[in-house]
């Protein structure tokens, strides 16, 4: 039973993760469809004939006339023949350049349509395992090998059927070409070639429509992962629980250190008086509300009070207001509108306290019964 369970656990039932797909891509393992590539090149050839066929045929006609005509002053010297041949070749290349460029673009676009353009040195590296006879036989008799055989038979059947149909349909016209003038025959032959290209491209389109989805399915099937592999990859990418806990503690320490740096610049620290402490900083802008620069509970609250006392920051005890600010306002946020009036009274007290310290007067009494909405005092959402 345990062996069967182990075998089932190792079945590749999970879809490949983005990391697995990226690793396969770096190795050059991407979906490819030769039939799609062939169809793209054939389609580009057919389109090129439709676009440039007339121009190419006119140019070839001029080349034929020029090539079969020798100047009257020519004595048949070797230099004249070489010059004529080189000029004819260059002219032919110029005529075929648009078609060749179109075919080159199609040859690159075919692979890009399915798996994208990828260059991998690892894929080009020779591997001795590819010479293994056993692995070769396994590939032949695998599902992919049978699919390749079926695809080849389908392509042969479709293209052979279309070719026979075209020849039967064009037989009379093709036989009649021999009795026509050369230029007329060449024009009609070019038209027949265009039709043949279009019909064969349509046949390859049918084959590619079957092959491309299969190649995509087979690619993802080969990259499927076991559940254990998915778990291992997740653990590797995110780290083990102990590492994550240490990372969180380090982040909290850094955030706490930055928060404590803001306490000396605060205007007032409101306490619970022992369980909670929040430090507020007032803005000089009239349209901005006071902002929480630090807050904490228990030991953190005690540290905030110590820093405030060291830097002569005003400290007051207002338990309902301290709890309300602690549970409704995050660090760096402005206090909510429901606490404006209570905090404004605290601000007035802070201003009076600063004046008394500066002039040596009597410290003002802290206002009692600050207007704190009951629902804010009872809120227990921790927004740290």
WOUR-V485588 format. One record per residue. SS is DSSP state (H for helix, E for strand, C for the rest). NEAR is the number of other C-alpha atoms within 10 Angstrom. Layout:
BEGIN
SS,NEAR / SS,NEAR
END
This chain:
BEGIN
C,6 / H,7 / H,8 / H,9 / H,9 / H,10 / H,10 / H,12 / H,13 / C,14 / C,13 / C,17 / C,13 / E,15 / C,17 / C,19 / C,15 / H,9 / H,12 / H,16 / H,18 / H,14 / H,12 / H,14 / H,18 / H,16 / C,16 / C,18 / C,18 / C,20 / C,21 / C,20 / C,20 / H,14 / H,22 / H,25 / H,23 / H,18 / H,24 / H,25 / H,22 / H,22 / H,22 / H,24 / H,21 / H,23 / H,18 / H,19 / H,22 / H,15 / H,13 / H,16 / H,19 / H,14 / H,14 / H,20 / H,17 / H,15 / H,17 / H,19 / H,16 / H,13 / H,17 / H,13 / H,11 / H,13 / H,14 / C,8 / C,9 / C,14 / C,9 / C,6 / C,6 / C,9 / C,9 / C,10 / C,8 / H,9 / H,9 / H,13 / H,14 / H,11 / H,10 / H,14 / H,13 / H,11 / H,14 / H,17 / H,12 / H,11 / H,16 / H,15 / H,13 / H,14 / H,18 / H,18 / H,13 / H,15 / H,22 / H,16 / H,13 / H,15 / H,20 / H,13 / H,14 / H,21 / H,19 / H,15 / H,17 / H,22 / H,20 / H,15 / H,16 / H,18 / C,17 / C,15 / C,13 / C,14 / C,12 / C,12 / H,10 / H,12 / H,13 / H,10 / C,8 / C,9 / C,10 / H,7 / H,10 / H,10 / H,10 / C,10 / H,10 / H,11 / H,12 / H,14 / H,11 / H,12 / H,13 / H,15 / C,13 / C,12 / H,12 / H,15 / H,15 / H,13 / H,16 / H,14 / H,14 / H,12 / H,17 / H,14 / H,12 / H,16 / H,18 / H,13 / H,13 / H,17 / H,19 / H,14 / H,12 / H,17 / H,15 / H,11 / H,12 / H,16 / H,13 / H,11 / H,11 / H,14 / H,11 / H,10 / H,13 / H,15 / H,9 / H,11 / H,16 / H,10 / H,8 / C,11 / C,9 / H,12 / H,14 / H,11 / H,16 / H,16 / H,17 / H,16 / H,15 / H,17 / H,16 / H,16 / H,14 / H,18 / H,16 / H,18 / H,19 / H,20 / H,18 / H,21 / H,22 / H,18 / H,19 / H,24 / H,19 / H,17 / H,21 / H,22 / H,12 / H,15 / H,20 / H,20 / H,14 / H,15 / H,20 / H,16 / H,12 / H,15 / H,17 / H,15 / H,15 / H,11 / C,17 / C,20 / E,20 / C,18 / H,16 / H,14 / H,15 / H,17 / H,12 / H,14 / H,15 / H,14 / H,12 / H,10 / H,10 / H,11 / C,14 / C,12 / H,10 / H,9 / H,11 / H,12 / H,12 / H,11 / H,13 / H,12 / H,12 / H,12 / H,12 / H,12 / H,12 / H,12 / H,11 / H,15 / H,11 / H,13 / H,18 / H,20 / H,14 / H,17 / H,27 / C,17 / C,15 / C,21 / C,21 / E,23 / E,27 / E,26 / E,28 / C,20 / C,17 / C,14 / C,16 / E,24 / E,31 / E,28 / E,34 / E,27 / E,21 / C,17 / C,13 / C,9 / C,8 / C,7 / C,6 / C,11 / C,19 / C,22 / E,20 / E,24 / E,25 / E,27 / E,28 / E,21 / E,17 / C,14 / H,12 / H,17 / H,22 / H,18 / H,16 / H,28 / H,25 / H,14 / H,16 / H,22 / H,14 / H,10 / C,12 / C,12 / C,21 / E,19 / E,19 / E,20 / E,16 / C,20 / H,17 / H,21 / H,22 / H,24 / H,23 / H,23 / H,27 / H,32 / H,18 / H,18 / C,20 / C,18 / C,19 / C,14 / C,13 / E,19 / C,22 / C,15 / H,8 / H,13 / H,17 / H,15 / H,13 / H,17 / H,21 / H,14 / H,15 / H,20 / H,18 / H,12 / H,20 / H,21 / H,14 / H,18 / H,19 / H,16 / H,15 / H,14 / H,12 / H,9 / H,9 / C,9 / C,12 / C,11 / C,14 / C,14 / C,9 / C,17 / C,13 / C,10 / C,9 / C,17 / C,15 / C,20 / C,14 / H,10 / H,9 / H,19 / H,18 / C,12 / C,14 / C,13 / C,10 / C,10 / C,10 / C,12
END
